[in-house]
Amino acid sequence: MNASGVPRLGPIGRACLPSLGRSISEDLDRFLKNAKMVFHAASHAAELRDVGFTVVAAEISPMLLSAARIEACSALDSMLAQIDAVPDPKANSPRSAGAFSFREIVHRAPQRYDFRISEDGCFSKVCDEATTCATSILIALHDLPLHPHDHDFRTSWVRHVLPFQPRAIMSGIVTSLPGASVQNFHADGSPMHFALAARVPRHRLFQVFFPLVDIPKDSIGTQFWAGSHLSRREREFWRWNGVSSLLEADASAMASMSSPACPAGSIIIFDYRIIHRGLGNHGQFARPIGHALLSTGLASDRQSYGRFPSVWDTAAIRRGGTPPSSDFAAPDFL
């Protein structure tokens, strides 16, 4: 002990000081990082609740994204080549140019393809990272106060008895090739899902987009009508859903449109009820965007691509990919 009454440290005590300092510093850094993540998640959750979509920097590895992009483009090329390899004597254009539905790939609009690939490749790893990032934000969303225009006070208590943990129920890739035109405005959810989600706040479906290429603002990405997911706009929703001409003529609605930038490695989370449309691809390159559908509160997707025939079935290609049975159920979201 020195003259000031402070104990003198021996060699072991002096050796312990730096490690003790590092431990306190690491704990503080970890605390600040966690606090930042909580604030970050709450901020994006509030935007998702109020606006209907949010863009999040997920920081997915560029090398992993590049490998996933190559994997996706190769898979699409292989499937289109398989479809075109079966001649159609009645058509003057390749089969891949027409509309078709297979278990692995669907084509309903020119130059736009929605397809699924192997679950054990690089794309699957990118999808896992994107959904992990989105999950923290959806959990934060259900911790927030309800939006005053998006719940029924008579049934909102049910949110406390339904599970809040998000679960992934479907994933795939949407690619627009050069020349793809702008889509009609639409919402992905069904009338039943819209009604249930408005009355049971935890019963929701959320789409997660994770582009495999950079998406500049107001260009080749997705255009959202901010706030159109709120239950107070339900009548407007059914008036304009799928009818772009009416919506484009409404100056007030068009002023609320947003086409956010989303660099590769980031994600866009949006409410399944929001009205949106994919913009045209007037560039020289394909625009592959991964997507995953997340559910909370027992919301479900009854769409079953497993009941479509396989693209690797030559007989199915000759039928145009239509299901062989007549009892195929149309997509329905609850």
N, C-alpha and C positions, 0 to 999 in steps of 0.2 A: 504494500500500500504506500502510495506516495504522500507528500506533505499535504495534498489537497483532500486526502481521504479516499481517493479513487484507487481501486485495486490495480496492481501491476499485472499485466498479462505476460505469461510465459510464452515459450515458442509455440506450444499447441494452441493457446488462446489467440495469439497473433495470426496463426495460420488459418484459424476458423473464421476470422473477420471477413476476408474477401468472399468466402463461400456464403456466409450469412448475408452479406450485402447483395450478392447475386440472387440469392433466394428471395429476398424481399423485393428486389427489382423485378424478377421474373413474375412473382405473384401480382405485383402492381400492374405490370404489362398485361398479364392475363386478365386481370380484373377490368382494365380499361378496354381491352379488346372485346371482352364479353359484353361490357356495357355498350360499346359502339355497335356490336352486332344486334343487341336487343333494340336499340334506338333505330338502327337501320331497318330491321324487320318491321317495327311498329310504323315507321314512316311510309314504307311501301304498302303495308297493310291498309293504312288509312286512305292512301291514294286508290288502291284497288276497291275499297268499300265505296268511296265517294265518286270516283270517275269511271270505274269499271275495268281499268287496266293499269298496269305499272311496268316500267322497264327496269330491270335489275342487272347490275354488273356481277355476273356469276363467276367470272375469272376462270373459265374452263381453259385447259392447256391448248395453246395454238397447234402443237404437234398432234395432239389427240383429235382436234377439230379437223385438221388437214387429212388425217387418216380416215376419219368418219366420212368426210366429203368424198374422197376417192371411193370408199366402200359404197356409198349411196349412189353415186353416178354410175359405177360399174354394175350394181344390181339393177338399176333402171334400164341401162343399155341391154343387159341380158334378157330381161323380161320383154322389152319391146321387140328385140330380135326374135324371141321365141314366138311372139304373137304374129309378127310379119312373115315368119317362116311357113305359115299355113296359108296357102293362096285362097283368095276369095274371088271366084270367077264373075261374081255379080258386081264387084266394086272396081272403080278406077283408081283408087288410092289405097295405100297400105292399111291393113286392119288396125294398126295402132293409132290411126288418125280418127277412127270412129269411137263411139261411146261403148264402154264395156265394163264389166264388174267381175273380178276374180278374187280369190281368197287373198292373194298377195298384192294386187294392184287394182285400182279403180280409176276410170277416166270418164268424166262427165262433161268437161269443157275443153275446147281446143287448147292444146299445149300445156295443160295442167294435169298432173298425175299425183295421186295419193297412193303410197305403197308402203309395205312393211318388209323388213329384211331380218336376217338372223339375229337372235337375241344374245349371241356370245361374241360379237365383234366390237369394233371401236365405237360404232354408233351407239350400241347399248351402254357403253361406259359413259359417253357424253350424255345420254338420256338420264342415267342414274345421277350424274352430277347436277344436271338441270333440275330434276325433280327434288333432289335433296335441298337445293337452294330454295325452291318454291315452297317446300313443306314448312320451313321455318316461318315463312311469311303468312301462309294460310293459318298456321296455329296462332300467330299473332293477331290475325284478322278476327278470329273468333273470341279473342280476349278483349276486343275493342267494344265500346258502346255501340248499339245498333244505330244504323242510319235512320233518321226520322221518317224518311219516305220509302223505306224498304223493309217494313215488317208490319205484321198485324199484331197489335198489343194483346188480342184475345188468345193468340196461339204462340206468342213468342217465348213463353215459358218452356216450350218443348225443347228449345235449344239446349237446355241443361241436362236433358236425358239422352240426347243423341250423341254418338261418338264424334269427336272433333279431329281425330288424327286422320290426315289425308291419306288416301291410298290411290295408287296408279292403276287404272283399269284398261288403258289402251295407249299405244304409242305408234308412231310411224313417221313418214316424211312426205311433205307436200312440196312438189317441184313445179315451178312455172318455167317453161322453156322460152327462149326468145320468140316474140310474136304473140305471146299470151295476152289476151285482152283483159280489161278490168272486169271484175265480177259484179253481179248485182248485190246490193245491200241485203244482208240476211243476218239472222242469229242462229247459232248452232243448236240451241235448246228447243224442246217441243213445247206446245201449249201446256201440257201437264206439268212439265218441269218448271215453267215460268210460274204457274199458279202455286205449286208446292213451295218453291224457293221463296216466294214473297210472303208466305204465311208461316213457314218454318225456317228461320234464319240460318240454321246450321246445315240445312239440306241444300247443298250447292254442288255444282260442277264447275271446274275451272280448267281452261285450256292453257298449256304452257308451250310457247313457241321458243325454240332455240335455233336461230339461223346458223347455218354452216358457212355462210359468207356474210360479209358486211352489208347491212341494209341502211342506206342513207335515208335521211328524213325526206318525206314527200316524194318518194321515187318508186321503188319496186316492192315496198313492204305492204303492210296492212293498214287500212284506214278505219278508225274507230269513231263512232258517234258517242262522245263523252256523256256519261250519265244515262244513256238509253237503257241500261239494265235495271234501273230503279222501278219499283212497283207502281209508282205514281204515273209512269209513262206506259202502262200496260196497254191502254187503248191505242196510243200512238204506235206502239210496237206492232200490234196486229194490223194496223192500217198500212204501215210502211214496209213490213218485213217482206223482202223479195221483190218489192216494187220500187226500183231505183229512180224511175222517172219522177215519181211524186216527191221523193225525198230530195232529189237534186234541184227541184224547183222551189224548195223551201229554204230561203236565204238564212233564216235563223238556225235551222238544223245544220246547214252546211258550214255555218260559222263555228259550230261546236265540233266539227270534225278534226281529227288529229291523226297524222301518219308519222309516228315516232321513228327516230333512228334506233337501230339496234345492232351494234357491232357483233361480229362473230365472237362467241364466248360469253355473251350476255343473253338474257332471257326476257320474254314478255309474258306476263301472266294476265289473263283476262277472264272475266265472268262469262259463263256460257250464254247468258241472256243478252249480252251487249250486241247491238247492231254494228256490223262491220262489213268490209269487203276487201278482197285481195286486189291490189293495184296491178296494172298491166306491166309486162316485162318488155320494154322497148330497147333493151340492151343487147349485147352480143353473147352473154353467158347465161347459163341456167341459174335459177335461184332456189337451191334446196333449203328447206326449213324443217327441222325436226319438230315434232309435236308430241305432247303427252297429255292425257286427260286424267285429272285428279278429282277424286270424289271426297266429300265430307258429309256426315250426317245421313249415311245410308243412301245417298243419291246414287243412281245406277244408270248405266248405258246398256240398253237392250239390243244395240246394234251388234250383230254377230257376223263378222266376215267369214267365220269358219264354215258357214252354210253356203258360201259361194263355192263354185268349183275352182280347182287349182289352175293356175296359168300354165302349168307344166302338163296339163291334160289336153292333148291334141283335139279330142272330140269336143271338149268344152270350148276350145277356141273357135271351132267351126260353128258352134251355137252362139258365138258372140259373147261368151262369158255369162250368159243368163243361167240362173239356177235351173236344174232339171226338174225340180218339183214345183208344183203350183202353190204350195202352202208357205212359201218364203215370207217371213215376217218383215215388214218395213221397219226401218230404224225408228226407235222410240227412246226418248230420254226422260227419266223420272227424277 
